[in-house]
Amino acid sequence: MISPSMSTNAVIMRTVNFPFTLVSVFGRNTHSASFENLSRWNANCGGIACHASPEGMMNTTRRQFVVAALLMASACMYSRGPQQTQESAVVEVDNQGVLDMTVYVMRGAERVRLGIAGGLKKTALPLPANIVFGPTTLRFVADPIGSNRNSVSDEITVSPGDTVTWTIRPS
């Protein structure tokens, strides 16, 4: 029971033992904190993250940083096992014409540049892995540099690891 000589703040502080004191302002209860109450609370909080003093905040920030660093390091060490690398498919262009050719591969309406096949040379151009995954139907286009007569191949089904030989006859 509260005696008339004791204030409400002191009774609540002693019974609850919390760093905040209850203040009655115009009939409404509000909370206020003093640094003395908070530092007493910090001394008794037993290792729980306490933010009342700068030292407590630094310790909490360090703990959070260490935990985050450990989680990130453990995520980086995760391994799915040995990676299976697929051999990429290759198109071997036998350019029997005099002009150099820019070679493209077409999958549907998508056209991707593979490289340049020199005139009167055989050139091996790797096909990108995002183009050939499993059996894929492709078409090849050779655009001569300095001319407007494109050479277009028939559609062919290519799988990873295949080597396609394409002969471009002189025009």
KOLLO-938451 format. One line per field, with one value per residue (C-alpha): residue number from 1; x, y, z; chain. Coordinates in pm, 1 decimal. Example, Ala and Ser with C-alpha at 12.3 -4.5 7.8 and 13.67 -1.06 7.14 Angstrom:
KOLLO-938451
pos	(1|2)
px	(1230.0|1367.0)
py	(-450.0|-106.0)
pz	(780.0|714.0)
unit	(A|A)
***
This chain:
KOLLO-938451
pos	(1|2|3|4|5|6|7|8|9|10|11|12|13|14|15|16|17|18|19|20|21|22|23|24|25|26|27|28|29|30|31|32|33|34|35|36|37|38|39|40|41|42|43|44|45|46|47|48|49|50|51|52|53|54|55|56|57|58|59|60|61|62|63|64|65|66|67|68|69|70|71|72|73|74|75|76|77|78|79|80|81|82|83|84|85|86|87|88|89|90|91|92|93|94|95|96|97|98|99|100|101|102|103|104|105|106|107|108|109|110|111|112|113|114|115|116|117|118|119|120|121|122|123|124|125|126|127|128|129|130|131|132|133|134|135|136|137|138|139|140|141|142|143|144|145|146|147|148|149|150|151|152|153|154|155|156|157|158|159|160|161|162|163|164|165|166|167|168|169|170|171)
px	(0.0|125.0|173.0|92.3|458.4|581.9|549.2|398.8|725.6|930.1|684.3|672.4|1048.6|1099.5|839.9|894.5|1268.6|1249.5|1458.0|1151.5|955.1|585.1|486.9|133.8|74.0|-279.6|-423.1|-241.6|38.6|354.8|696.9|1022.8|1375.6|1672.0|2033.1|2085.0|1795.9|1914.1|2274.6|2149.7|1939.7|2243.9|2447.2|2177.0|2068.2|2302.9|2443.3|2121.9|2168.6|2146.8|2140.4|2140.9|2511.0|2749.2|2955.9|2646.4|2556.8|2911.3|2904.6|2568.8|2689.3|3002.3|2793.9|2561.1|2857.9|3026.3|2704.0|2645.8|3007.0|2982.1|2656.0|2803.5|3118.3|2916.0|2701.3|3013.9|3149.1|2835.1|2911.9|2676.4|2940.4|3143.5|3016.5|2934.2|3054.8|2905.3|3118.3|2998.6|2893.9|3119.9|3046.5|3337.9|3300.0|3482.0|3468.2|3565.0|3480.5|3725.2|3530.6|3541.0|3203.7|3035.8|2871.2|2547.0|2342.3|1963.5|1734.7|1382.8|1387.3|1689.0|2011.6|2347.1|2681.9|2943.4|3243.1|3420.6|3522.2|3813.1|3805.7|3957.3|3997.2|3844.7|3734.7|3599.9|3345.5|3202.1|2827.3|2714.6|2585.1|2262.7|2185.5|2249.7|2100.4|1982.7|1885.6|1820.6|1715.4|1946.2|2013.8|2340.0|2373.5|2694.0|2695.9|2983.4|3174.2|3154.7|2861.6|2491.0|2455.7|2390.7|2440.4|2183.5|2207.1|1926.8|1786.6|1989.1|1946.1|2253.3|2329.6|2599.4|2936.8|2847.7|3071.7|2885.5|3080.7|2937.0|3089.6|3022.1|3081.3|3206.6|2932.2)
py	(0.0|347.1|579.1|947.4|1042.9|824.5|937.7|709.4|719.3|573.1|289.7|184.6|212.0|-15.3|-274.7|-297.1|-227.9|-90.3|200.7|412.0|603.6|666.2|1030.7|1152.9|1470.0|1608.6|1267.5|1094.7|846.2|903.0|740.2|921.3|789.5|927.7|839.8|715.4|470.0|351.7|298.7|106.1|-102.1|-156.4|-284.1|-540.8|-641.0|-941.7|-937.1|-846.3|-580.9|-250.2|76.7|328.2|406.7|452.3|153.7|-69.5|46.6|-18.7|-372.0|-438.9|-298.4|-515.0|-822.9|-753.0|-700.3|-1023.5|-1222.3|-1073.9|-1145.7|-1506.7|-1558.2|-1414.9|-1626.8|-1942.0|-1861.2|-1821.3|-2157.7|-2344.5|-2576.2|-2770.3|-3024.7|-3055.0|-2834.0|-3016.7|-2811.4|-2883.0|-2859.3|-2574.5|-2646.8|-2515.2|-2405.6|-2453.3|-2211.3|-2297.0|-1962.5|-2036.1|-1681.8|-1391.7|-1157.5|-1182.4|-1280.8|-1179.0|-1497.0|-1496.1|-1774.9|-1754.2|-1932.0|-1843.4|-1465.8|-1411.2|-1326.9|-1344.6|-1247.1|-1522.3|-1355.8|-1305.6|-1582.2|-1469.1|-1508.4|-1832.6|-1967.4|-2215.9|-2058.4|-2227.3|-2016.0|-2134.8|-2112.8|-1937.5|-2170.7|-1967.8|-2044.6|-2421.3|-2606.7|-2952.1|-3020.5|-2678.0|-2589.4|-2322.7|-2144.2|-1969.0|-1641.8|-1512.3|-1141.6|-1053.1|-739.1|-499.0|-672.3|-727.3|-1095.4|-1291.2|-1665.7|-1847.4|-2211.5|-2461.7|-2525.9|-2781.4|-2934.5|-2877.0|-3023.6|-2918.2|-3062.1|-3085.3|-2950.0|-2813.3|-2768.1|-2502.2|-2446.6|-2110.0|-2135.0|-1833.1|-1636.6)
pz	(0.0|-80.9|212.1|170.8|216.4|-71.4|-428.7|-689.7|-883.8|-602.1|-535.9|-901.0|-930.5|-631.7|-723.9|-1099.2|-1094.0|-1449.6|-1583.5|-1654.0|-1398.2|-1420.9|-1401.9|-1377.5|-1575.4|-1569.2|-1489.5|-1778.2|-1710.5|-1913.3|-1900.7|-1848.5|-1806.8|-1623.4|-1699.9|-1341.8|-1371.3|-1710.4|-1599.5|-1294.0|-1533.8|-1760.9|-1467.5|-1390.3|-1740.7|-1744.0|-2096.9|-2275.7|-2542.9|-2353.7|-2543.2|-2261.2|-2265.6|-2559.1|-2440.9|-2443.9|-2791.6|-2917.2|-2775.3|-2940.1|-3272.2|-3254.8|-3176.8|-3467.3|-3698.9|-3587.0|-3629.1|-3976.3|-4078.5|-3957.9|-4147.8|-4466.1|-4431.6|-4377.8|-4681.4|-4894.0|-4781.8|-4893.1|-5182.4|-5405.7|-5488.7|-5805.3|-6085.0|-6405.0|-6695.9|-7033.9|-7341.7|-7555.8|-7910.2|-8184.9|-8541.5|-8778.6|-9068.7|-9393.4|-9575.5|-9938.0|-10045.7|-10064.8|-9834.0|-9455.3|-9304.3|-8980.1|-8852.3|-8654.4|-8497.1|-8496.9|-8251.4|-8350.9|-8402.2|-8174.2|-8356.9|-8173.7|-8327.0|-8300.5|-8465.2|-8796.0|-9035.1|-9250.6|-9628.5|-9764.7|-9407.7|-9165.5|-8836.5|-8521.6|-8332.3|-7997.2|-7948.8|-7626.6|-7353.0|-7323.2|-7689.3|-7684.1|-7388.9|-7480.4|-7839.8|-7993.8|-8347.3|-8492.1|-8818.5|-8913.1|-9107.5|-9267.3|-9353.5|-9589.0|-9492.7|-9789.4|-9960.9|-9908.5|-10008.3|-9689.2|-9675.9|-9462.3|-9355.6|-9320.4|-8973.4|-8778.6|-8433.5|-8216.1|-7871.8|-7624.0|-7726.9|-8098.6|-8374.2|-8674.6|-8998.3|-9231.2|-9574.4|-9740.5|-10117.0|-10311.7|-10481.5)
unit	(A|A|A|A|A|A|A|A|A|A|A|A|A|A|A|A|A|A|A|A|A|A|A|A|A|A|A|A|A|A|A|A|A|A|A|A|A|A|A|A|A|A|A|A|A|A|A|A|A|A|A|A|A|A|A|A|A|A|A|A|A|A|A|A|A|A|A|A|A|A|A|A|A|A|A|A|A|A|A|A|A|A|A|A|A|A|A|A|A|A|A|A|A|A|A|A|A|A|A|A|A|A|A|A|A|A|A|A|A|A|A|A|A|A|A|A|A|A|A|A|A|A|A|A|A|A|A|A|A|A|A|A|A|A|A|A|A|A|A|A|A|A|A|A|A|A|A|A|A|A|A|A|A|A|A|A|A|A|A|A|A|A|A|A|A|A|A|A|A|A|A)
***
